[in-house]
């Protein structure tokens, strides 16, 4: 799993971003706000929208981003990667993203539990479909460290 996430991250970083080629910042901002009106739970309503990301890749409610998300364009459409910390446990974080992915029509393709760490992946059908990967593990400071990556699909 870790190798898969690393490969995805390297591939995403290697993608050509139009903004980067024009000398502009290729990093979208994280905008706090309510989720779409269709949100049916308090967690969905308090998730922070990541500008340019699909709705299934919102920032976990109450999370503190480690920095701005990294964005790029590739064969599977626009995608991104963000790391953050939260006081929620890894299982709750993965459950949040699993619910969002399934609501968006993505199918679960991978799940891993290793000690207290959790990982999950989902994808739409087809080679260029949307995808989501999340890895959540407990940190030394009592917070959960999370890496979230996505592709919006082509």
N, CA, C and O atoms as a GROMACS GRO file, in nm:
protein
  616
    1UNK      N    1   0.082  -0.119   0.000
    1UNK     CA    2   0.000   0.000   0.000
    1UNK      C    3   0.086   0.125   0.000
    1UNK      O    4   0.063   0.217  -0.078
    2UNK      N    5   0.187   0.128   0.087
    2UNK     CA    6   0.273   0.245   0.095
    2UNK      C    7   0.343   0.268  -0.037
    2UNK      O    8   0.361   0.382  -0.079
    3UNK      N    9   0.383   0.161  -0.104
    3UNK     CA   10   0.449   0.174  -0.234
    3UNK      C   11   0.350   0.231  -0.336
    3UNK      O   12   0.388   0.315  -0.419
    4UNK      N   13   0.225   0.185  -0.331
    4UNK     CA   14   0.124   0.237  -0.422
    4UNK      C   15   0.099   0.385  -0.402
    4UNK      O   16   0.090   0.460  -0.499
    5UNK      N   17   0.088   0.427  -0.277
    5UNK     CA   18   0.067   0.570  -0.248
    5UNK      C   19   0.187   0.651  -0.292
    5UNK      O   20   0.172   0.760  -0.348
    6UNK      N   21   0.308   0.599  -0.267
    6UNK     CA   22   0.429   0.668  -0.309
    6UNK      C   23   0.434   0.680  -0.460
    6UNK      O   24   0.467   0.786  -0.513
    7UNK      N   25   0.403   0.571  -0.531
    7UNK     CA   26   0.404   0.574  -0.678
    7UNK      C   27   0.302   0.674  -0.730
    7UNK      O   28   0.330   0.750  -0.823
    8UNK      N   29   0.182   0.674  -0.671
    8UNK     CA   30   0.081   0.770  -0.712
    8UNK      C   31   0.128   0.912  -0.688
    8UNK      O   32   0.110   0.999  -0.774
    9UNK      N   33   0.188   0.937  -0.573
    9UNK     CA   34   0.236   1.070  -0.539
    9UNK      C   35   0.344   1.117  -0.634
    9UNK      O   36   0.344   1.233  -0.677
   10UNK      N   37   0.438   1.027  -0.668
   10UNK     CA   38   0.544   1.063  -0.761
   10UNK      C   39   0.486   1.089  -0.899
   10UNK      O   40   0.523   1.185  -0.967
   11UNK      N   41   0.394   1.003  -0.941
   11UNK     CA   42   0.329   1.022  -1.071
   11UNK      C   43   0.252   1.151  -1.076
   11UNK      O   44   0.254   1.221  -1.177
   12UNK      N   45   0.184   1.183  -0.969
   12UNK     CA   46   0.107   1.307  -0.963
   12UNK      C   47   0.200   1.427  -0.968
   12UNK      O   48   0.170   1.525  -1.036
   13UNK      N   49   0.310   1.420  -0.898
   13UNK     CA   50   0.405   1.530  -0.898
   13UNK      C   51   0.468   1.549  -1.035
   13UNK      O   52   0.506   1.661  -1.071
   14UNK      N   53   0.480   1.441  -1.112
   14UNK     CA   54   0.542   1.450  -1.243
   14UNK      C   55   0.446   1.501  -1.350
   14UNK      O   56   0.489   1.535  -1.460
   15UNK      N   57   0.318   1.505  -1.319
   15UNK     CA   58   0.221   1.553  -1.417
   15UNK      C   59   0.244   1.699  -1.447
   15UNK      O   60   0.289   1.775  -1.361
   16UNK      N   61   0.213   1.738  -1.569
   16UNK     CA   62   0.232   1.876  -1.611
   16UNK      C   63   0.112   1.958  -1.569
   16UNK      O   64   0.000   1.930  -1.611
   17UNK      N   65   0.133   2.057  -1.490
   17UNK     CA   66   0.027   2.147  -1.448
   17UNK      C   67   0.032   2.272  -1.532
   17UNK      O   68   0.136   2.337  -1.538
   18UNK      N   69  -0.080   2.311  -1.599
   18UNK     CA   70  -0.079   2.430  -1.682
   18UNK      C   71  -0.037   2.554  -1.605
   18UNK      O   72   0.034   2.639  -1.658
   19UNK      N   73  -0.079   2.566  -1.480
   19UNK     CA   74  -0.044   2.685  -1.403
   19UNK      C   75   0.105   2.690  -1.377
   19UNK      O   76   0.166   2.797  -1.379
   20UNK      N   77   0.165   2.572  -1.351
   20UNK     CA   78   0.308   2.570  -1.324
   20UNK      C   79   0.387   2.607  -1.448
   20UNK      O   80   0.490   2.674  -1.438
   21UNK      N   81   0.340   2.565  -1.566
   21UNK     CA   82   0.413   2.597  -1.687
   21UNK      C   83   0.403   2.745  -1.721
   21UNK      O   84   0.483   2.795  -1.799
   22UNK      N   85   0.306   2.815  -1.665
   22UNK     CA   86   0.291   2.957  -1.690
   22UNK      C   87   0.353   3.040  -1.579
   22UNK      O   88   0.340   3.162  -1.577
   23UNK      N   89   0.421   2.973  -1.486
   23UNK     CA   90   0.487   3.044  -1.378
   23UNK      C   91   0.396   3.082  -1.264
   23UNK      O   92   0.437   3.154  -1.173
   24UNK      N   93   0.273   3.036  -1.265
   24UNK     CA   94   0.179   3.067  -1.158
   24UNK      C   95   0.185   2.957  -1.054
   24UNK      O   96   0.238   2.849  -1.080
   25UNK      N   97   0.132   2.984  -0.937
   25UNK     CA   98   0.126   2.881  -0.833
   25UNK      C   99   0.031   2.772  -0.878
   25UNK      O  100  -0.081   2.800  -0.920
   26UNK      N  101   0.075   2.647  -0.869
   26UNK     CA  102  -0.007   2.534  -0.911
   26UNK      C  103  -0.081   2.475  -0.792
   26UNK      O  104  -0.132   2.364  -0.801
   27UNK      N  105  -0.086   2.547  -0.683
   27UNK     CA  106  -0.146   2.496  -0.560
   27UNK      C  107  -0.277   2.568  -0.535
   27UNK      O  108  -0.278   2.689  -0.512
   28UNK      N  109  -0.390   2.495  -0.538
   28UNK     CA  110  -0.516   2.559  -0.510
   28UNK      C  111  -0.529   2.591  -0.362
   28UNK      O  112  -0.461   2.531  -0.278
   29UNK      N  113  -0.615   2.682  -0.331
   29UNK     CA  114  -0.637   2.716  -0.191
   29UNK      C  115  -0.739   2.622  -0.130
   29UNK      O  116  -0.820   2.562  -0.200
   30UNK      N  117  -0.734   2.610   0.001
   30UNK     CA  118  -0.834   2.533   0.074
   30UNK      C  119  -0.937   2.634   0.123
   30UNK      O  120  -0.904   2.728   0.195
   31UNK      N  121  -1.061   2.614   0.083
   31UNK     CA  122  -1.167   2.707   0.120
   31UNK      C  123  -1.259   2.642   0.222
   31UNK      O  124  -1.318   2.538   0.194
   32UNK      N  125  -1.270   2.702   0.339
   32UNK     CA  126  -1.362   2.650   0.438
   32UNK      C  127  -1.503   2.685   0.394
   32UNK      O  128  -1.526   2.792   0.337
   33UNK      N  129  -1.598   2.597   0.420
   33UNK     CA  130  -1.735   2.628   0.384
   33UNK      C  131  -1.820   2.504   0.393
   33UNK      O  132  -1.771   2.394   0.418
   34UNK      N  133  -1.948   2.523   0.372
   34UNK     CA  134  -2.041   2.410   0.379
   34UNK      C  135  -2.031   2.327   0.254
   34UNK      O  136  -2.004   2.379   0.146
   35UNK      N  137  -2.051   2.200   0.268
   35UNK     CA  138  -2.052   2.106   0.156
   35UNK      C  139  -2.177   2.133   0.074
   35UNK      O  140  -2.260   2.215   0.114
   36UNK      N  141  -2.192   2.068  -0.036
   36UNK     CA  142  -2.307   2.087  -0.125
   36UNK      C  143  -2.437   2.068  -0.047
   36UNK      O  144  -2.439   2.000   0.056
   37UNK      N  145  -2.545   2.127  -0.096
   37UNK     CA  146  -2.674   2.121  -0.028
   37UNK      C  147  -2.722   1.978  -0.007
   37UNK      O  148  -2.805   1.953   0.081
   38UNK      N  149  -2.671   1.884  -0.085
   38UNK     CA  150  -2.712   1.744  -0.072
   38UNK      C  151  -2.649   1.676   0.048
   38UNK      O  152  -2.682   1.561   0.077
   39UNK      N  153  -2.560   1.743   0.118
   39UNK     CA  154  -2.495   1.681   0.234
   39UNK      C  155  -2.601   1.641   0.336
   39UNK      O  156  -2.692   1.718   0.366
   40UNK      N  157  -2.586   1.518   0.387
   40UNK     CA  158  -2.691   1.470   0.476
   40UNK      C  159  -2.642   1.442   0.618
   40UNK      O  160  -2.711   1.375   0.694
   41UNK      N  161  -2.524   1.490   0.653
   41UNK     CA  162  -2.478   1.472   0.790
   41UNK      C  163  -2.398   1.592   0.834
   41UNK      O  164  -2.351   1.670   0.751
   42UNK      N  165  -2.381   1.608   0.963
   42UNK     CA  166  -2.304   1.720   1.017
   42UNK      C  167  -2.160   1.713   0.970
   42UNK      O  168  -2.099   1.817   0.945
   43UNK      N  169  -2.102   1.593   0.959
   43UNK     CA  170  -1.964   1.580   0.912
   43UNK      C  171  -1.952   1.627   0.769
   43UNK      O  172  -1.856   1.698   0.736
   44UNK      N  173  -2.046   1.591   0.683
   44UNK     CA  174  -2.042   1.638   0.545
   44UNK      C  175  -2.053   1.790   0.540
   44UNK      O  176  -1.983   1.855   0.463
   45UNK      N  177  -2.140   1.847   0.621
   45UNK     CA  178  -2.165   1.990   0.618
   45UNK      C  179  -2.046   2.070   0.670
   45UNK      O  180  -2.028   2.185   0.631
   46UNK      N  181  -1.963   2.010   0.757
   46UNK     CA  182  -1.851   2.085   0.812
   46UNK      C  183  -1.718   2.054   0.743
   46UNK      O  184  -1.614   2.105   0.784
   47UNK      N  185  -1.720   1.971   0.639
   47UNK     CA  186  -1.597   1.942   0.564
   47UNK      C  187  -1.557   2.066   0.486
   47UNK      O  188  -1.642   2.139   0.435
   48UNK      N  189  -1.427   2.091   0.478
   48UNK     CA  190  -1.376   2.206   0.406
   48UNK      C  191  -1.353   2.169   0.260
   48UNK      O  192  -1.289   2.067   0.231
   49UNK      N  193  -1.404   2.249   0.170
   49UNK     CA  194  -1.388   2.226   0.028
   49UNK      C  195  -1.244   2.259  -0.012
   49UNK      O  196  -1.190   2.362   0.028
   50UNK      N  197  -1.184   2.172  -0.090
   50UNK     CA  198  -1.052   2.198  -0.145
   50UNK      C  199  -1.076   2.249  -0.286
   50UNK      O  200  -1.125   2.176  -0.372
   51UNK      N  201  -1.042   2.374  -0.310
   51UNK     CA  202  -1.068   2.436  -0.440
   51UNK      C  203  -1.011   2.353  -0.554
   51UNK      O  204  -0.892   2.319  -0.554
   52UNK      N  205  -1.095   2.319  -0.650
   52UNK     CA  206  -1.053   2.242  -0.765
   52UNK      C  207  -1.062   2.092  -0.747
   52UNK      O  208  -1.042   2.017  -0.843
   53UNK      N  209  -1.091   2.045  -0.627
   53UNK     CA  210  -1.101   1.901  -0.601
   53UNK      C  211  -1.246   1.856  -0.611
   53UNK      O  212  -1.337   1.935  -0.586
   54UNK      N  213  -1.268   1.729  -0.647
   54UNK     CA  214  -1.406   1.678  -0.646
   54UNK      C  215  -1.461   1.677  -0.504
   54UNK      O  216  -1.384   1.677  -0.408
   55UNK      N  217  -1.591   1.675  -0.491
   55UNK     CA  218  -1.653   1.682  -0.358
   55UNK      C  219  -1.614   1.566  -0.268
   55UNK      O  220  -1.612   1.581  -0.146
   56UNK      N  221  -1.581   1.449  -0.326
   56UNK     CA  222  -1.542   1.336  -0.241
   56UNK      C  223  -1.406   1.357  -0.177
   56UNK      O  224  -1.368   1.281  -0.087
   57UNK      N  225  -1.330   1.456  -0.221
   57UNK     CA  226  -1.197   1.483  -0.168
   57UNK      C  227  -1.193   1.611  -0.084
   57UNK      O  228  -1.098   1.688  -0.093
   58UNK      N  229  -1.295   1.632  -0.005
   58UNK     CA  230  -1.298   1.749   0.085
   58UNK      C  231  -1.206   1.724   0.204
   58UNK      O  232  -1.174   1.610   0.237
   59UNK      N  233  -1.165   1.831   0.267
   59UNK     CA  234  -1.079   1.820   0.386
   59UNK      C  235  -1.164   1.773   0.504
   59UNK      O  236  -1.274   1.823   0.526
   60UNK      N  237  -1.113   1.677   0.578
   60UNK     CA  238  -1.184   1.621   0.692
   60UNK      C  239  -1.227   1.733   0.788
   60UNK      O  240  -1.148   1.825   0.812
   61UNK      N  241  -1.348   1.727   0.844
   61UNK     CA  242  -1.395   1.833   0.934
   61UNK      C  243  -1.300   1.857   1.052
   61UNK      O  244  -1.262   1.763   1.122
   62UNK      N  245  -1.263   1.980   1.071
   62UNK     CA  246  -1.176   2.019   1.182
   62UNK      C  247  -1.029   1.991   1.159
   62UNK      O  248  -0.948   2.015   1.249
   63UNK      N  249  -0.992   1.940   1.043
   63UNK     CA  250  -0.852   1.906   1.015
   63UNK      C  251  -0.768   2.032   0.997
   63UNK      O  252  -0.817   2.138   0.958
   64UNK      N  253  -0.639   2.018   1.028
   64UNK     CA  254  -0.542   2.125   1.007
   64UNK      C  255  -0.447   2.081   0.896
   64UNK      O  256  -0.368   1.988   0.914
   65UNK      N  257  -0.454   2.148   0.781
   65UNK     CA  258  -0.368   2.113   0.668
   65UNK      C  259  -0.223   2.144   0.704
   65UNK      O  260  -0.194   2.246   0.767
   66UNK      N  261  -0.131   2.056   0.662
   66UNK     CA  262   0.012   2.078   0.684
   66UNK      C  263   0.065   2.185   0.589
   66UNK      O  264   0.171   2.242   0.614
   67UNK      N  265  -0.006   2.211   0.484
   67UNK     CA  266   0.032   2.311   0.384
   67UNK      C  267  -0.075   2.311   0.277
   67UNK      O  268  -0.177   2.242   0.289
   68UNK      N  269  -0.051   2.387   0.175
   68UNK     CA  270  -0.147   2.391   0.064
   68UNK      C  271  -0.143   2.260  -0.012
   68UNK      O  272  -0.040   2.192  -0.014
   69UNK      N  273  -0.255   2.222  -0.074
   69UNK     CA  274  -0.256   2.099  -0.153
   69UNK      C  275  -0.166   2.114  -0.276
   69UNK      O  276  -0.145   2.225  -0.326
   70UNK      N  277  -0.114   2.002  -0.323
   70UNK     CA  278  -0.038   1.999  -0.447
   70UNK      C  279  -0.135   1.953  -0.556
   70UNK      O  280  -0.206   1.854  -0.538
   71UNK      N  281  -0.138   2.024  -0.667
   71UNK     CA  282  -0.230   1.991  -0.774
   71UNK      C  283  -0.155   1.970  -0.904
   71UNK      O  284  -0.048   2.029  -0.926
   72UNK      N  285  -0.212   1.886  -0.990
   72UNK     CA  286  -0.153   1.860  -1.121
   72UNK      C  287  -0.260   1.806  -1.214
   72UNK      O  288  -0.367   1.764  -1.170
   73UNK      N  289  -0.230   1.807  -1.343
   73UNK     CA  290  -0.318   1.747  -1.443
   73UNK      C  291  -0.244   1.629  -1.504
   73UNK      O  292  -0.124   1.634  -1.527
   74UNK      N  293  -0.319   1.523  -1.531
   74UNK     CA  294  -0.260   1.405  -1.591
   74UNK      C  295  -0.362   1.333  -1.677
   74UNK      O  296  -0.470   1.386  -1.702
   75UNK      N  297  -0.329   1.214  -1.724
   75UNK     CA  298  -0.420   1.138  -1.810
   75UNK      C  299  -0.554   1.108  -1.744
   75UNK      O  300  -0.655   1.092  -1.814
   76UNK      N  301  -0.557   1.102  -1.612
   76UNK     CA  302  -0.682   1.076  -1.541
   76UNK      C  303  -0.748   1.204  -1.495
   76UNK      O  304  -0.830   1.203  -1.403
   77UNK      N  305  -0.714   1.316  -1.558
   77UNK     CA  306  -0.776   1.443  -1.524
   77UNK      C  307  -0.701   1.514  -1.413
   77UNK      O  308  -0.592   1.471  -1.373
   78UNK      N  309  -0.758   1.621  -1.363
   78UNK     CA  310  -0.692   1.695  -1.255
   78UNK      C  311  -0.692   1.613  -1.127
   78UNK      O  312  -0.786   1.540  -1.097
   79UNK      N  313  -0.585   1.628  -1.052
   79UNK     CA  314  -0.573   1.554  -0.927
   79UNK      C  315  -0.496   1.634  -0.825
   79UNK      O  316  -0.451   1.745  -0.852
   80UNK      N  317  -0.481   1.578  -0.709
   80UNK     CA  318  -0.409   1.649  -0.605
   80UNK      C  319  -0.372   1.561  -0.488
   80UNK      O  320  -0.409   1.444  -0.480
   81UNK      N  321  -0.296   1.623  -0.399
   81UNK     CA  322  -0.247   1.556  -0.279
   81UNK      C  323  -0.240   1.659  -0.168
   81UNK      O  324  -0.192   1.771  -0.189
   82UNK      N  325  -0.289   1.622  -0.050
   82UNK     CA  326  -0.280   1.709   0.066
   82UNK      C  327  -0.253   1.623   0.189
   82UNK      O  328  -0.302   1.510   0.199
   83UNK      N  329  -0.176   1.675   0.281
   83UNK     CA  330  -0.155   1.609   0.409
   83UNK      C  331  -0.210   1.698   0.518
   83UNK      O  332  -0.205   1.820   0.509
   84UNK      N  333  -0.264   1.635   0.621
   84UNK     CA  334  -0.323   1.711   0.731
   84UNK      C  335  -0.324   1.627   0.857
   84UNK      O  336  -0.295   1.507   0.854
   85UNK      N  337  -0.358   1.692   0.968
   85UNK     CA  338  -0.372   1.620   1.095
   85UNK      C  339  -0.510   1.651   1.152
   85UNK      O  340  -0.570   1.755   1.125
   86UNK      N  341  -0.558   1.556   1.232
   86UNK     CA  342  -0.689   1.569   1.294
   86UNK      C  343  -0.688   1.494   1.427
   86UNK      O  344  -0.606   1.406   1.449
   87UNK      N  345  -0.780   1.530   1.515
   87UNK     CA  346  -0.789   1.459   1.642
   87UNK      C  347  -0.878   1.334   1.631
   87UNK      O  348  -0.891   1.259   1.728
   88UNK      N  349  -0.938   1.312   1.514
   88UNK     CA  350  -1.018   1.191   1.492
   88UNK      C  351  -0.926   1.070   1.478
   88UNK      O  352  -0.811   1.085   1.436
   89UNK      N  353  -0.976   0.952   1.513
   89UNK     CA  354  -0.892   0.833   1.499
   89UNK      C  355  -0.888   0.788   1.353
   89UNK      O  356  -0.977   0.822   1.275
   90UNK      N  357  -0.784   0.712   1.314
   90UNK     CA  358  -0.769   0.671   1.174
   90UNK      C  359  -0.891   0.600   1.117
   90UNK      O  360  -0.926   0.621   1.001
   91UNK      N  361  -0.956   0.516   1.196
   91UNK     CA  362  -1.073   0.445   1.147
   91UNK      C  363  -1.187   0.540   1.110
   91UNK      O  364  -1.255   0.520   1.009
   92UNK      N  365  -1.208   0.645   1.190
   92UNK     CA  366  -1.313   0.743   1.161
   92UNK      C  367  -1.280   0.820   1.033
   92UNK      O  368  -1.369   0.850   0.954
   93UNK      N  369  -1.153   0.853   1.014
   93UNK     CA  370  -1.112   0.926   0.894
   93UNK      C  371  -1.139   0.842   0.770
   93UNK      O  372  -1.197   0.891   0.672
   94UNK      N  373  -1.098   0.716   0.772
   94UNK     CA  374  -1.120   0.628   0.657
   94UNK      C  375  -1.269   0.608   0.633
   94UNK      O  376  -1.312   0.608   0.517
   95UNK      N  377  -1.347   0.591   0.737
   95UNK     CA  378  -1.493   0.574   0.721
   95UNK      C  379  -1.555   0.697   0.656
   95UNK      O  380  -1.645   0.684   0.573
   96UNK      N  381  -1.508   0.815   0.692
   96UNK     CA  382  -1.557   0.940   0.634
   96UNK      C  383  -1.533   0.941   0.482
   96UNK      O  384  -1.624   0.971   0.404
   97UNK      N  385  -1.411   0.907   0.441
   97UNK     CA  386  -1.379   0.908   0.298
   97UNK      C  387  -1.445   0.794   0.222
   97UNK      O  388  -1.481   0.810   0.106
   98UNK      N  389  -1.459   0.679   0.286
   98UNK     CA  390  -1.530   0.568   0.221
   98UNK      C  391  -1.674   0.609   0.190
   98UNK      O  392  -1.724   0.584   0.081
   99UNK      N  393  -1.740   0.672   0.287
   99UNK     CA  394  -1.878   0.716   0.267
   99UNK      C  395  -1.888   0.817   0.153
   99UNK      O  396  -1.978   0.809   0.070
  100UNK      N  397  -1.796   0.913   0.149
  100UNK     CA  398  -1.797   1.015   0.044
  100UNK      C  399  -1.770   0.953  -0.093
  100UNK      O  400  -1.834   0.989  -0.192
  101UNK      N  401  -1.676   0.860  -0.099
  101UNK     CA  402  -1.644   0.794  -0.226
  101UNK      C  403  -1.763   0.715  -0.278
  101UNK      O  404  -1.798   0.725  -0.396
  102UNK      N  405  -1.825   0.637  -0.191
  102UNK     CA  406  -1.940   0.557  -0.232
  102UNK      C  407  -2.055   0.646  -0.274
  102UNK      O  408  -2.125   0.613  -0.370
  103UNK      N  409  -2.076   0.756  -0.205
  103UNK     CA  410  -2.182   0.850  -0.241
  103UNK      C  411  -2.157   0.911  -0.379
  103UNK      O  412  -2.251   0.944  -0.451
  104UNK      N  413  -2.029   0.925  -0.416
  104UNK     CA  414  -1.993   0.980  -0.547
  104UNK      C  415  -1.991   0.873  -0.656
  104UNK      O  416  -1.962   0.903  -0.772
  105UNK      N  417  -2.022   0.748  -0.621
  105UNK     CA  418  -2.027   0.641  -0.720
  105UNK      C  419  -1.896   0.568  -0.741
  105UNK      O  420  -1.884   0.489  -0.835
  106UNK      N  421  -1.796   0.593  -0.657
  106UNK     CA  422  -1.669   0.521  -0.667
  106UNK      C  423  -1.682   0.386  -0.597
  106UNK      O  424  -1.756   0.372  -0.499
  107UNK      N  425  -1.612   0.288  -0.648
  107UNK     CA  426  -1.614   0.155  -0.588
  107UNK      C  427  -1.488   0.134  -0.505
  107UNK      O  428  -1.379   0.175  -0.545
  108UNK      N  429  -1.503   0.071  -0.390
  108UNK     CA  430  -1.388   0.039  -0.307
  108UNK      C  431  -1.298  -0.059  -0.381
  108UNK      O  432  -1.345  -0.160  -0.432
  109UNK      N  433  -1.168  -0.027  -0.386
  109UNK     CA  434  -1.074  -0.116  -0.455
  109UNK      C  435  -0.963  -0.164  -0.363
  109UNK      O  436  -0.891  -0.258  -0.396
  110UNK      N  437  -0.949  -0.101  -0.246
  110UNK     CA  438  -0.840  -0.139  -0.157
  110UNK      C  439  -0.871  -0.091  -0.016
  110UNK      O  440  -0.923   0.019   0.004
  111UNK      N  441  -0.838  -0.175   0.082
  111UNK     CA  442  -0.846  -0.136   0.222
  111UNK      C  443  -0.734  -0.209   0.295
  111UNK      O  444  -0.704  -0.325   0.266
  112UNK      N  445  -0.672  -0.140   0.390
  112UNK     CA  446  -0.562  -0.201   0.463
  112UNK      C  447  -0.565  -0.154   0.608
  112UNK      O  448  -0.587  -0.036   0.636
  113UNK      N  449  -0.544  -0.246   0.698
  113UNK     CA  450  -0.525  -0.216   0.839
  113UNK      C  451  -0.390  -0.273   0.878
  113UNK      O  452  -0.366  -0.393   0.861
  114UNK      N  453  -0.304  -0.189   0.930
  114UNK     CA  454  -0.174  -0.235   0.977
  114UNK      C  455  -0.148  -0.168   1.111
  114UNK      O  456  -0.121  -0.048   1.117
  115UNK      N  457  -0.158  -0.246   1.218
  115UNK     CA  458  -0.151  -0.187   1.351
  115UNK      C  459  -0.268  -0.091   1.366
  115UNK      O  460  -0.383  -0.129   1.344
  116UNK      N  461  -0.238   0.034   1.404
  116UNK     CA  462  -0.344   0.134   1.417
  116UNK      C  463  -0.361   0.217   1.290
  116UNK      O  464  -0.452   0.300   1.284
  117UNK      N  465  -0.276   0.197   1.190
  117UNK     CA  466  -0.286   0.271   1.064
  117UNK      C  467  -0.395   0.212   0.976
  117UNK      O  468  -0.420   0.091   0.978
  118UNK      N  469  -0.459   0.297   0.899
  118UNK     CA  470  -0.566   0.256   0.808
  118UNK      C  471  -0.541   0.319   0.672
  118UNK      O  472  -0.492   0.431   0.662
  119UNK      N  473  -0.576   0.246   0.566
  119UNK     CA  474  -0.566   0.298   0.430
  119UNK      C  475  -0.688   0.252   0.353
  119UNK      O  476  -0.746   0.148   0.382
  120UNK      N  477  -0.726   0.331   0.254
  120UNK     CA  478  -0.844   0.301   0.174
  120UNK      C  479  -0.827   0.361   0.036
  120UNK      O  480  -0.770   0.469   0.020
  121UNK      N  481  -0.876   0.290  -0.065
  121UNK     CA  482  -0.874   0.341  -0.201
  121UNK      C  483  -1.004   0.309  -0.271
  121UNK      O  484  -1.064   0.203  -0.249
  122UNK      N  485  -1.048   0.400  -0.357
  122UNK     CA  486  -1.170   0.381  -0.434
  122UNK      C  487  -1.149   0.439  -0.573
  122UNK      O  488  -1.069   0.531  -0.591
  123UNK      N  489  -1.221   0.385  -0.671
  123UNK     CA  490  -1.206   0.434  -0.807
  123UNK      C  491  -1.334   0.412  -0.886
  123UNK      O  492  -1.413   0.322  -0.857
  124UNK      N  493  -1.353   0.497  -0.984
  124UNK     CA  494  -1.462   0.479  -1.080
  124UNK      C  495  -1.416   0.378  -1.183
  124UNK      O  496  -1.296   0.354  -1.196
  125UNK      N  497  -1.507   0.318  -1.255
  125UNK     CA  498  -1.469   0.221  -1.357
  125UNK      C  499  -1.400   0.290  -1.473
  125UNK      O  500  -1.425   0.408  -1.501
  126UNK      N  501  -1.313   0.218  -1.540
  126UNK     CA  502  -1.241   0.273  -1.654
  126UNK      C  503  -1.102   0.320  -1.616
  126UNK      O  504  -1.075   0.350  -1.499
  127UNK      N  505  -1.015   0.324  -1.715
  127UNK     CA  506  -0.876   0.362  -1.692
  127UNK      C  507  -0.859   0.508  -1.654
  127UNK      O  508  -0.761   0.543  -1.589
  128UNK      N  509  -0.951   0.592  -1.692
  128UNK     CA  510  -0.937   0.736  -1.667
  128UNK      C  511  -1.044   0.789  -1.574
  128UNK      O  512  -1.082   0.906  -1.580
  129UNK      N  513  -1.094   0.702  -1.488
  129UNK     CA  514  -1.198   0.742  -1.396
  129UNK      C  515  -1.144   0.811  -1.272
  129UNK      O  516  -1.023   0.812  -1.248
  130UNK      N  517  -1.233   0.868  -1.197
  130UNK     CA  518  -1.197   0.935  -1.072
  130UNK      C  519  -1.144   0.833  -0.972
  130UNK      O  520  -1.178   0.715  -0.977
  131UNK      N  521  -1.059   0.880  -0.880
  131UNK     CA  522  -1.007   0.791  -0.777
  131UNK      C  523  -0.976   0.870  -0.650
  131UNK      O  524  -0.965   0.992  -0.651
  132UNK      N  525  -0.964   0.796  -0.542
  132UNK     CA  526  -0.936   0.853  -0.410
  132UNK      C  527  -0.850   0.754  -0.333
  132UNK      O  528  -0.877   0.634  -0.335
  133UNK      N  529  -0.748   0.803  -0.264
  133UNK     CA  530  -0.667   0.722  -0.175
  133UNK      C  531  -0.646   0.800  -0.046
  133UNK      O  532  -0.620   0.921  -0.049
  134UNK      N  533  -0.659   0.732   0.066
  134UNK     CA  534  -0.636   0.796   0.196
  134UNK      C  535  -0.558   0.701   0.286
  134UNK      O  536  -0.589   0.582   0.294
  135UNK      N  537  -0.457   0.756   0.353
  135UNK     CA  538  -0.378   0.681   0.450
  135UNK      C  539  -0.382   0.761   0.579
  135UNK      O  540  -0.347   0.879   0.581
  136UNK      N  541  -0.426   0.698   0.688
  136UNK     CA  542  -0.438   0.765   0.818
  136UNK      C  543  -0.364   0.684   0.923
  136UNK      O  544  -0.387   0.564   0.937
  137UNK      N  545  -0.276   0.750   0.995
  137UNK     CA  546  -0.201   0.679   1.100
  137UNK      C  547  -0.183   0.768   1.222
  137UNK      O  548  -0.173   0.890   1.209
  138UNK      N  549  -0.180   0.706   1.340
  138UNK     CA  550  -0.163   0.786   1.462
  138UNK      C  551  -0.024   0.847   1.467
  138UNK      O  552   0.076   0.784   1.430
  139UNK      N  553  -0.018   0.971   1.514
  139UNK     CA  554   0.110   1.039   1.528
  139UNK      C  555   0.154   1.042   1.673
  139UNK      O  556   0.077   1.007   1.763
  140UNK      N  557   0.277   1.083   1.695
  140UNK     CA  558   0.332   1.087   1.830
  140UNK      C  559   0.265   1.192   1.918
  140UNK      O  560   0.267   1.180   2.040
  141UNK      N  561   0.206   1.293   1.856
  141UNK     CA  562   0.145   1.402   1.931
  141UNK      C  563   0.000   1.377   1.969
  141UNK      O  564  -0.068   1.467   2.019
  142UNK      N  565  -0.050   1.255   1.945
  142UNK     CA  566  -0.188   1.221   1.976
  142UNK      C  567  -0.285   1.253   1.864
  142UNK      O  568  -0.403   1.219   1.872
  143UNK      N  569  -0.237   1.317   1.759
  143UNK     CA  570  -0.320   1.346   1.644
  143UNK      C  571  -0.303   1.238   1.538
  143UNK      O  572  -0.204   1.165   1.539
  144UNK      N  573  -0.398   1.229   1.448
  144UNK     CA  574  -0.388   1.137   1.335
  144UNK      C  575  -0.330   1.213   1.217
  144UNK      O  576  -0.377   1.321   1.183
  145UNK      N  577  -0.229   1.156   1.154
  145UNK     CA  578  -0.166   1.211   1.036
  145UNK      C  579  -0.232   1.148   0.913
  145UNK      O  580  -0.244   1.026   0.906
  146UNK      N  581  -0.273   1.231   0.817
  146UNK     CA  582  -0.348   1.181   0.701
  146UNK      C  583  -0.285   1.231   0.572
  146UNK      O  584  -0.243   1.346   0.562
  147UNK      N  585  -0.278   1.141   0.474
  147UNK     CA  586  -0.240   1.177   0.338
  147UNK      C  587  -0.358   1.143   0.249
  147UNK      O  588  -0.401   1.028   0.243
  148UNK      N  589  -0.410   1.243   0.179
  148UNK     CA  590  -0.526   1.227   0.091
  148UNK      C  591  -0.483   1.262  -0.050
  148UNK      O  592  -0.428   1.369  -0.074
  149UNK      N  593  -0.509   1.172  -0.144
  149UNK     CA  594  -0.481   1.200  -0.285
  149UNK      C  595  -0.604   1.164  -0.367
  149UNK      O  596  -0.682   1.078  -0.329
  150UNK      N  597  -0.619   1.232  -0.480
  150UNK     CA  598  -0.737   1.212  -0.563
  150UNK      C  599  -0.706   1.243  -0.708
  150UNK      O  600  -0.608   1.310  -0.741
  151UNK      N  601  -0.795   1.192  -0.794
  151UNK     CA  602  -0.801   1.230  -0.933
  151UNK      C  603  -0.948   1.249  -0.966
  151UNK      O  604  -1.032   1.169  -0.926
  152UNK      N  605  -0.979   1.355  -1.037
  152UNK     CA  606  -1.119   1.386  -1.068
  152UNK      C  607  -1.171   1.303  -1.185
  152UNK      O  608  -1.292   1.297  -1.206
  153UNK      N  609  -1.084   1.238  -1.260
  153UNK     CA  610  -1.124   1.162  -1.376
  153UNK      C  611  -1.124   1.248  -1.501
  153UNK      O  612  -1.145   1.369  -1.495
  154UNK      N  613  -1.099   1.183  -1.614
  154UNK     CA  614  -1.090   1.256  -1.742
  154UNK      C  615  -1.223   1.260  -1.810
  154UNK      O  616  -1.234   1.318  -1.919
   0.00000   0.00000   0.00000
